[in-house]
Amino acid sequence: MIKVGISGQNGFIGWHLYNRLSLSTQKFQLIDFKRDYFNNEILLDDFVSKCDIIVHLAGINRHNESNYIYNKNIELSEKLIESFQRTNFKGQIIFSSSTQEERDNAFGKAKKESREMFANWASNNGWSFKGLIIPNVFGPFGVPYYNSVVSTFCHQLVNDEIPNIEVDSTLKLIYIDELINLIIEQFESNSKEKIIDIQHRVELKVSEILEILCFFKFIYFKNGEIPKLNSAFELNLFNTFRSYFNLNNHFPIKYKNNIDPRGNFVEIIRQGTGGQVSFSTTKKGITRGDHFHTRKIERFSVIKGKAIIKLRKVNSNEIFTYHLSGDEPSYVDMPIWFSHNITNIGEEDLYTMFWINETYNPNEADTFFEVV
């Protein structure tokens, strides 16, 4: 078992890294970290002494005063290094820096100086150290106005706000899952390189990103249609966009129920992305699901009977509950990283249609079981 600790485990990158590692419990043991540890030498030393690998992600990206950004980031690095010295730590250090090292700003300067501090201490004390130079990262659950302009645009669009482009610069982007895979690769890499340049996956102007997101809002948010996704980037951007919906009031969405003397006809989904449609019946009182996906787009449509659909984000206690009935056919889409289930609460069999954007592959199912 490799014991991994993540400073900043509740931040954007930290949350995704922590939860991805938690899916491999036979290989990794996670050592929990709390930000308060930086203010308590005993707790910080206890954390450090338990780890084989420490991924240092904690830091300040934005603040009204640039001096605070610089001083706070340097302070966190110094406290961690002091703990290494007290505990005689000999494990592996992975430090997240940024392409902003090249820029003349407080955040970039603090990242560069911190990376150099860790590298020097590693050389003098027998640590294994890798400093990651990371481009712009986007993905689900990023904090608007803080982590990424993508997060800000998504938040604004789903709340019917008007995004504003201050500078139409070109962004070099990497999706959070791609970054997490590269971080985990470093755990067992034999490379002696102390600086790892993380290569971006796509390069787009800010206006081009906003144009795609506006299209998503029109075709999916307004019309309920899954757009044609022409690349891995567009799929990742679409899943990012979906993560900003207000689940308290967005679902369930009623279908148009066309009724005539023959019965009724309901159009389930219009799709530009392909995928697989399935059908199930569920006996009274039975629950299906209790799992989550990290990349799949999935829609549950109740067409007969009565059901409760429940969603819960991984690591959260908040449960979103939706009542659906075949009397008013409706659907709920499953956000990624949300465990979900469906229960028949009626007196008759429940009829449900399931659509998912990719055909089932048992060797790469992207299905992780967790009770809602």
C-alpha positions in Angstrom: 0.0 0.0 0.0 1.3 3.4 -1.0 0.4 6.0 1.6 -0.5 9.3 -0.1 -1.2 12.7 1.6 -2.6 15.7 -0.3 -2.3 19.2 1.1 -5.3 21.1 -0.2 -7.3 17.9 -0.7 -10.6 19.8 -0.6 -9.5 22.2 -3.4 -10.4 21.8 -7.0 -7.4 19.6 -8.0 -7.1 18.0 -4.6 -10.8 16.9 -4.6 -10.4 15.1 -7.9 -7.0 13.6 -7.0 -8.3 12.4 -3.6 -11.4 10.8 -5.1 -9.6 9.2 -8.0 -7.1 7.6 -5.6 -10.0 6.4 -3.4 -11.2 4.2 -6.3 -7.9 2.2 -5.9 -8.1 1.2 -2.2 -6.0 -1.9 -2.8 -3.1 0.1 -4.0 -3.3 3.5 -2.2 -4.0 4.5 1.4 -5.1 8.1 1.7 -3.8 10.1 4.7 -6.3 12.8 5.3 -5.2 16.4 5.5 -6.9 19.5 7.0 -5.8 23.0 6.3 -5.6 23.7 10.1 -2.6 21.4 10.2 -0.5 24.3 8.9 -1.2 26.1 12.1 -0.3 23.1 14.4 3.2 21.6 14.2 2.1 18.4 16.1 -0.7 17.7 13.6 1.4 18.6 10.6 4.3 16.4 11.7 1.9 13.5 12.4 0.5 13.9 8.9 3.9 14.1 7.2 5.3 11.1 9.2 2.5 8.8 7.9 3.0 9.6 4.2 5.1 7.9 1.5 4.1 10.5 -1.0 2.9 14.1 -0.4 1.3 16.0 -3.2 1.5 19.7 -2.2 -1.5 21.5 -3.8 -2.5 23.9 -1.0 -2.2 27.5 -1.9 -3.8 30.9 -2.7 -4.7 31.7 -6.3 -6.5 35.0 -5.9 -6.7 37.7 -3.4 -7.3 41.5 -3.4 -3.7 42.1 -2.3 -0.9 40.5 -4.3 1.5 40.6 -1.3 -0.9 38.3 0.6 -0.9 35.8 -2.3 2.9 35.7 -2.4 3.5 35.6 1.3 0.9 33.0 2.1 2.1 30.6 -0.6 5.7 30.9 0.5 4.6 30.5 4.2 2.8 27.2 3.4 5.8 25.8 1.6 8.2 26.8 4.4 6.0 25.2 7.0 5.9 22.0 5.1 9.6 21.9 4.6 10.1 22.6 8.4 7.9 19.6 9.1 10.0 17.5 6.7 13.1 18.5 8.7 11.6 17.8 12.1 10.3 14.3 11.0 13.3 13.4 8.9 10.9 12.7 6.0 12.5 10.7 3.2 9.5 10.1 0.9 8.4 11.6 -2.4 7.3 15.2 -2.8 5.2 16.3 -5.8 4.6 20.0 -6.0 2.1 21.7 -8.2 3.4 24.8 -9.9 2.0 26.7 -12.8 2.9 28.1 -16.2 2.4 31.5 -14.5 6.0 31.0 -13.3 6.9 32.8 -16.5 4.8 35.9 -15.6 5.6 38.8 -13.4 2.9 38.3 -10.8 2.7 37.4 -7.1 1.3 33.9 -7.7 3.8 33.0 -10.4 6.7 34.2 -8.3 5.6 32.3 -5.2 5.1 29.1 -7.2 8.6 29.4 -8.8 10.3 30.2 -5.5 8.5 27.4 -3.6 9.4 24.9 -6.3 13.0 25.9 -6.0 12.9 25.7 -2.2 11.5 22.1 -2.4 14.1 21.1 -5.0 17.0 22.4 -2.9 15.8 20.7 0.2 15.2 17.5 -1.7 18.7 17.5 -3.0 20.2 18.1 0.4 18.1 15.6 2.3 17.6 12.6 0.1 14.0 13.3 -1.0 12.5 12.4 -4.3 11.1 15.6 -5.7 9.1 16.5 -8.8 7.8 20.0 -9.6 4.9 20.0 -12.0 4.5 23.0 -14.3 0.7 22.9 -14.9 -1.2 24.9 -17.6 -4.8 26.1 -17.2 -7.0 23.3 -15.7 -10.7 23.0 -16.2 -13.3 20.5 -15.1 -16.4 19.9 -12.9 -16.8 21.7 -9.6 -14.2 24.4 -10.2 -15.0 27.5 -8.2 -16.3 30.4 -10.4 -14.2 33.6 -10.4 -11.4 31.6 -8.8 -10.2 28.4 -10.5 -10.8 29.1 -14.2 -12.6 31.3 -16.7 -14.4 28.1 -17.8 -15.9 27.7 -14.3 -16.9 31.4 -14.4 -18.6 31.1 -17.8 -20.5 27.9 -16.9 -21.7 29.4 -13.6 -22.9 32.6 -15.4 -24.6 30.8 -18.3 -26.7 28.4 -16.1 -27.7 31.3 -14.0 -28.8 33.4 -17.0 -26.0 35.9 -16.5 -24.2 37.6 -19.3 -20.5 36.6 -19.5 -18.0 39.3 -20.2 -14.7 38.8 -22.0 -12.1 41.3 -20.6 -9.2 40.0 -22.7 -9.7 37.5 -25.5 -6.4 35.7 -24.8 -5.5 32.2 -26.0 -5.7 29.6 -23.2 -3.7 26.4 -23.1 -6.0 23.9 -21.4 -5.9 20.5 -19.8 -8.9 18.6 -18.4 -8.8 17.7 -14.7 -8.9 14.0 -15.3 -6.0 14.2 -17.7 -4.0 16.1 -15.1 -4.9 13.6 -12.4 -3.7 10.7 -14.5 -0.4 12.4 -15.1 0.1 13.1 -11.3 -0.6 9.5 -10.4 1.9 8.4 -13.1 4.6 10.3 -11.2 4.1 8.1 -8.1 5.9 5.2 -9.7 7.9 7.0 -12.4 11.7 6.3 -12.5 12.4 9.6 -14.2 15.1 11.7 -12.5 13.6 14.9 -13.9 12.9 17.4 -11.1 10.8 19.6 -13.4 7.8 18.1 -15.3 6.2 20.3 -17.9 2.6 19.2 -18.1 1.6 19.6 -21.7 -1.8 21.2 -22.5 -4.3 19.2 -24.6 -6.1 22.0 -26.4 -5.4 25.7 -27.2 -8.4 28.0 -27.7 -9.2 31.7 -27.4 -11.5 32.7 -24.6 -14.2 33.7 -27.1 -14.1 30.3 -28.7 -14.7 28.6 -25.4 -17.6 30.9 -24.6 -19.1 30.2 -28.1 -19.1 26.4 -27.4 -20.6 26.9 -24.0 -23.4 29.1 -25.3 -24.2 26.4 -27.9 -24.4 23.9 -25.0 -26.8 26.2 -23.2 -29.0 26.6 -26.2 -29.2 22.9 -27.3 -29.1 21.2 -23.9 -30.2 23.6 -21.2 -33.1 25.0 -23.2 -34.0 22.1 -25.4 -32.8 19.0 -23.5 -30.9 17.7 -26.5 -27.5 16.0 -26.1 -25.2 17.9 -28.5 -22.9 16.2 -31.0 -19.5 16.1 -29.2 -16.7 16.0 -31.8 -13.7 15.5 -29.5 -12.6 14.4 -26.1 -12.3 18.1 -25.3 -15.9 18.9 -26.1 -17.1 15.9 -24.1 -15.0 17.1 -21.1 -16.3 20.7 -21.6 -19.9 19.5 -21.7 -19.6 17.4 -18.5 -18.0 20.5 -16.9 -20.9 22.7 -18.0 -23.4 20.1 -16.7 -21.8 20.2 -13.2 -23.0 23.8 -12.6 -26.7 23.1 -12.8 -28.7 23.9 -9.7 -30.0 20.4 -8.9 -32.5 21.8 -6.4 -34.7 23.2 -9.2 -33.5 21.9 -12.6 -34.8 18.3 -12.6 -37.1 16.5 -13.2 -37.9 17.9 -16.6 -41.3 16.9 -18.1 -41.5 15.5 -21.6 -44.1 16.6 -24.1 -46.7 13.9 -23.8 -48.6 13.5 -27.1 -52.0 11.8 -26.4 -54.6 10.6 -28.8 -57.2 7.8 -28.9 -54.5 5.3 -29.6 -52.5 6.1 -26.4 -49.6 8.4 -26.0 -46.2 9.1 -27.6 -43.2 10.6 -25.9 -40.0 11.6 -27.5 -37.2 10.6 -25.1 -34.1 12.3 -26.4 -32.6 13.9 -29.4 -29.0 13.2 -29.7 -26.0 14.2 -31.8 -23.7 12.0 -29.8 -24.9 8.4 -30.4 -24.9 6.0 -27.4 -27.1 3.3 -26.1 -30.8 3.2 -25.0 -32.0 0.6 -22.5 -35.3 -0.3 -20.9 -36.1 -1.8 -17.6 -39.0 -2.8 -15.4 -38.6 -2.6 -11.6 -40.7 -4.4 -9.1 -42.4 -2.6 -6.2 -40.0 -1.4 -3.5 -36.9 -2.4 -5.5 -33.9 0.1 -5.9 -31.6 0.1 -8.9 -28.3 1.9 -9.2 -26.3 3.1 -6.2 -23.2 3.9 -8.4 -21.6 6.8 -10.1 -19.7 7.6 -13.3 -16.7 9.8 -13.9 -17.2 10.5 -17.6 -20.6 9.1 -18.9 -23.6 11.1 -19.7 -26.8 9.3 -18.6 -30.5 10.0 -18.7 -33.2 8.2 -16.7 -36.7 8.6 -18.1 -39.8 7.3 -16.2 -42.6 6.3 -18.6 -44.9 4.2 -16.4 -45.3 3.9 -12.6 -44.0 6.0 -9.8 -40.3 6.5 -8.8 -37.9 8.4 -6.6 -34.5 9.2 -8.1 -31.8 10.2 -5.6 -28.4 11.9 -6.3 -25.5 12.5 -3.9 -22.2 13.9 -4.8 -19.2 11.9 -3.8 -17.9 13.1 -0.3 -21.1 15.0 0.3 -24.0 14.3 2.6 -26.5 16.4 0.6 -29.1 14.2 -1.2 -31.2 15.5 -4.1 -34.5 13.7 -4.4 -36.9 13.8 -7.4 -40.4 12.3 -7.7 -41.3 11.1 -11.2 -44.4 9.5 -12.6 -45.4 7.9 -15.8 -48.6 10.1 -15.7 -46.3 13.0 -16.5 -43.3 11.4 -18.2 -40.1 13.2 -17.2 -36.4 12.7 -16.9 -33.3 13.3 -14.8 -29.8 13.4 -16.1 -27.0 12.0 -13.9 -24.1 14.4 -13.3 -20.7 12.8 -13.2 -19.3 12.0 -9.7 -22.8 11.8 -8.3 -24.0 8.4 -7.0 -27.5 7.8 -8.1 -30.4 5.3 -7.8 -34.0 4.9 -8.7 -36.7 3.2 -6.5 -40.1 2.0 -7.4 -42.5 3.6 -4.9 -45.7 2.7 -6.7 -48.0 -0.3 -6.6 -47.3 -1.5 -10.1 -44.1 -2.3 -12.1 -42.0 0.7 -12.9 -41.0 1.2 -16.5 -37.8 3.2 -17.1 -35.8 4.1 -20.2 -32.1 4.6 -19.8 -29.9 6.5 -22.3 -26.1 6.7 -22.1 -23.7 8.3 -24.5 -21.5 5.3 -25.0 -22.1 1.6 -25.4 -21.3 -0.6 -22.5 -17.8 -2.0 -22.2 -17.2 -4.4 -19.3 -13.5 -3.7 -19.4 -13.9 0.0 -19.0 -17.3 0.4 -17.5 -16.8 3.7 -15.7 -19.2 2.5 -13.0 -18.2 2.7 -9.3 -20.6 1.4 -6.7 -21.5 3.6 -3.8 -24.8 3.8 -1.9 -26.6 7.1 -2.3 
